[in-house]
Amino acid sequence: MSLIPATILTGFLGSGKTTLLKRVLSEAHGQKIAIIENEFGEENIDNDILVTDSKEQIIQMSNGCICCTIREDLREALQLLAAKKRQGLLDFDRVVIETTGLADPGPVAQTFFMDDEIAESYLLDSILTLVDAKHANQQLDDRQEARRQVGFADQIFISKTDLVSPEETADLMHRLKHMNPRAPQKAVHFGEVALSEVFDLRGFNLNTKLDIDPDFLKEEDAHAGHDHAHHDHADGEHCDHPSHQHGHHHAHDDDVKSFVFRSERAFDPAKLEDFLGAVVNIYGPRMLRYKGVLYMQGTDRKVIFQGVHQLMGSDLGPAWAQGEARCSKMVFIGIDLPKDIFLQGMEQSLV
């Protein structure tokens, strides 16, 4: 049986997760979706569909989708759904896990990697985070959970932008980009979003696509003020260079931040492994997402690397193309991570 793709939907109370879910469920896309609701809020998917006091946890919906509410263990719910699917008792194509408004998506994501039984049935596709434009700044200021949800995201949807000015939306997007430069941001109205932007995003695939917002890179370089004049690039992908100074200052100093490491020198694999092992040991709980495409000594192939908290994995990617400038690029997203220690450690792990 092929793996069942799973999507984690997270976001603050009132950000419109339920609206988005209802839309995804009701759209006639021919996909059968199982929704796992990881909470009992006032706003269940649809009160006439989900009867909260019933003993039956799995409810089949008229369009073939399934709703499953869990009071306790996500792992059990996932195993139950997979077992019923194997036995032909339930038919569904994918799973969406809706977390509570205050949940940390980290442990939910880790379930898919740490638990062998779950890993044999499911493939974690991505974490989607919904941000409410009207209340976001307040929530991000007050609640670390909100900031973590942004840091974990593979895709950020911003709802309720019609209630704020375009400038406020732009400032919010700027703020979010500093916390997470690898998640594309999109304003959505009333949950109206194309399924292609919700499913099969492959945020956890070990692939060579390292989506760091290009403006973030330009800005980072502008702040660093380094002299990049000595780089000569062959054709092919180059390590992005600043094209302009970005004169935008934001007042927020969030604890969830991101930074990028880049180098055109190769890594010494043993040194890098030692260094990453050490920082994950110390800072793992504060490291939300980290991902890189690395130039390693001893192989002609790109090395793809990623992690969530203390879990990390790497894989050999495609070969470096003829004439392609070899360079490593890595993004770290975490809570109060000591940027200088990380950058220095990476630098010292080069050949």
LINUR-V739453 format. One record per residue. RES is the residue in one letter. PHI is phi in radians with two decimals (NA if undefined). Layout:
res-><RES	RES>
phi-><PHI	PHI>
This chain:
res-><M	S	L	I	P	A	T	I	L	T	G	F	L	G	S	G	K	T	T	L	L	K	R	V	L	S	E	A	H	G	Q	K	I	A	I	I	E	N	E	F	G	E	E	N	I	D	N	D	I	L	V	T	D	S	K	E	Q	I	I	Q	M	S	N	G	C	I	C	C	T	I	R	E	D	L	R	E	A	L	Q	L	L	A	A	K	K	R	Q	G	L	L	D	F	D	R	V	V	I	E	T	T	G	L	A	D	P	G	P	V	A	Q	T	F	F	M	D	D	E	I	A	E	S	Y	L	L	D	S	I	L	T	L	V	D	A	K	H	A	N	Q	Q	L	D	D	R	Q	E	A	R	R	Q	V	G	F	A	D	Q	I	F	I	S	K	T	D	L	V	S	P	E	E	T	A	D	L	M	H	R	L	K	H	M	N	P	R	A	P	Q	K	A	V	H	F	G	E	V	A	L	S	E	V	F	D	L	R	G	F	N	L	N	T	K	L	D	I	D	P	D	F	L	K	E	E	D	A	H	A	G	H	D	H	A	H	H	D	H	A	D	G	E	H	C	D	H	P	S	H	Q	H	G	H	H	H	A	H	D	D	D	V	K	S	F	V	F	R	S	E	R	A	F	D	P	A	K	L	E	D	F	L	G	A	V	V	N	I	Y	G	P	R	M	L	R	Y	K	G	V	L	Y	M	Q	G	T	D	R	K	V	I	F	Q	G	V	H	Q	L	M	G	S	D	L	G	P	A	W	A	Q	G	E	A	R	C	S	K	M	V	F	I	G	I	D	L	P	K	D	I	F	L	Q	G	M	E	Q	S	L	V>
phi-><NA	-1.26	-1.19	-1.57	-1.22	-2.18	-2.17	-1.79	-1.90	-2.32	2.65	-1.33	-0.94	1.44	-1.43	1.81	-1.05	-1.15	-1.06	-1.10	-1.11	-1.03	-1.15	-1.06	-1.25	-1.59	-1.17	-1.47	-1.90	1.26	-1.77	-1.72	-2.01	-1.75	-1.84	-1.85	-1.66	-1.64	-2.87	-2.07	-1.70	-1.24	-1.73	-1.33	-0.85	-2.86	-1.04	-1.36	-1.53	-1.82	-1.71	-1.15	-1.57	-1.34	-1.29	-1.17	-1.57	-1.93	-2.08	-1.45	-1.76	-1.04	-1.58	1.59	-1.36	-2.24	-2.09	-2.32	-1.80	-2.10	-1.70	-2.17	-1.83	-1.03	-1.02	-1.10	-1.10	-1.12	-1.14	-1.08	-1.08	-1.13	-1.13	-1.15	-1.19	-1.06	-1.39	1.36	-1.48	-2.30	-2.13	-2.64	-1.73	-2.72	-2.15	-2.08	-1.84	-1.67	-1.59	-1.19	-1.04	-1.90	-1.31	-1.60	-1.20	-0.96	-1.07	-1.11	-1.11	-1.12	-0.90	-1.31	-1.85	-1.55	-1.75	-1.03	-1.12	-1.18	-1.13	-1.34	-1.86	-2.16	-2.20	-1.28	-1.55	-2.91	-1.94	-1.85	-2.09	-1.75	-2.11	-1.59	-1.02	-1.24	-1.89	-1.03	-1.06	-1.07	-1.15	-1.19	-1.17	-1.56	-2.16	-1.12	-1.01	-1.12	-1.19	-1.09	-1.07	-1.19	-1.09	-1.39	-1.15	-1.66	-2.58	-1.99	-1.89	-1.88	-1.76	1.08	-1.19	-1.21	-1.63	-2.25	-1.34	-0.99	-1.15	-1.10	-1.10	-1.09	-1.12	-1.10	-1.11	-1.10	-1.09	-1.12	-1.12	-1.20	-1.37	-2.56	-1.40	-1.73	-1.72	-1.09	-1.99	-2.53	-1.36	-2.19	-1.91	0.89	1.26	-1.40	-2.53	-1.18	-1.04	-1.15	-1.67	-1.93	-1.99	0.98	-1.50	0.97	-1.19	-1.83	-1.14	-1.45	-2.20	-1.45	-1.45	-2.00	-1.43	-1.95	-0.95	-1.06	-1.13	-1.09	-1.13	-1.05	-1.12	-1.05	-1.15	-1.10	-1.14	-1.20	1.13	-1.34	-1.58	-1.73	-1.15	-1.44	-1.45	-1.97	-1.90	-1.32	-1.13	1.83	-1.20	-2.03	-1.25	-0.90	-2.02	-1.19	-1.98	-2.73	-1.36	-1.89	-1.65	-1.87	-1.94	-1.98	-1.44	-1.56	-2.01	-1.37	-1.34	-1.52	-2.37	-2.36	-2.62	-2.09	-1.91	-2.40	-2.74	-1.76	-1.64	-1.33	-1.46	-1.49	-0.98	-1.17	-1.08	-1.13	-1.09	-1.08	-1.14	-1.12	-1.01	-1.18	-1.22	-1.17	-1.05	-1.48	-1.85	-0.75	-1.07	-1.67	-1.58	-1.45	-2.36	-2.58	-2.69	-2.73	-2.04	-2.02	-1.71	-1.93	-1.14	1.60	-2.49	-1.59	-1.93	-1.17	-1.92	-1.78	-2.42	-2.72	-2.78	-2.33	0.88	-1.48	-1.62	-2.40	-2.58	-2.44	-2.71	-1.43	-1.69	-1.23	-1.22	-1.14	-1.30	-1.01	1.38	-1.36	-1.21	-1.42	-2.71	-1.75	-2.43	-2.44	-2.06	-2.05	-2.20	-2.87	-1.78	0.84	-1.33	-1.32	-0.93	-1.12	-1.12	-1.13	-1.15	-1.16	-1.11	-1.17	-1.02	-1.30	-1.60	-1.38	-1.19>
